[in-house]
């Protein structure tokens, strides 16, 4: 195929792609009834609700929200630690570079995909009937979602390591533990820590959502405040969630800079 034919084919595919995306977008707009005019018409009411009903924050509620804030932090840390540990083990089966058998790789990756596909909010709804409302259900939901995320991320990191070091140690007669300790882990450790810290960030953010459906923490406090029309307290809970997330983000950034 000459260059001009290749360019014509490329332009034709580009036009078809843009036409397809345009058609899907128009169909989606018609199906959902979305319009910028209707969206803009509600902005005034949104601003009125925020400026009149939600402000100023109820600063006196800080003492009541302190325990939910700590619960959110505890949930995020426990879920991160336990999911990282389990994912660390599963990743060695899910990675092509370290799996003992291709069938185990398929099973481990399918398991991680299943856990990652189901939203953590759905996991809470499934877990609450067994454990009841509160931080236990929220922690388990974050743990399950974390295993799905980290197993896939750790497996991808293991697949990207330099296999030359592994082959060199194999040729020297090193044992499996020696290969893992001297060739695999030194390359894998930065990715393991980085993804684990990222999971801690996502846990803090997700805990606010799963808490609203019974997972405890600040999300549960936000949901309770909305039901009781205590919008100033809801604003304070949102602010404390933001402060907690920014603090965790700052901490994880410092750790990445100094350790990785």
Secondary structure, DSSP 4 states (H G I P E B T S, - for coil): --HHHHHHHHHHHHHHHHHHHHHHHHHHHHHHT--HHHHHHTHHHHHHIIIIIS-S--GGGHHHHHHHHHHHHHHHHHHHHHHHHHHHHHHHHHSTTT-S-HHHHHHHHHHHHHHHHS-HHHHHHHHHHHH-SSHHHHHHHHHHHHHHHHHHHHHHHHHTS-HHHHHHHHHTT--HHHHIIIIIHHHHHHHHHHHHHHHHHHHHHHHHHHIIIII-HHHHHHHHHHHTT-HHHHHHHHHHHHHHHHHHHHHHHHHHHHH-
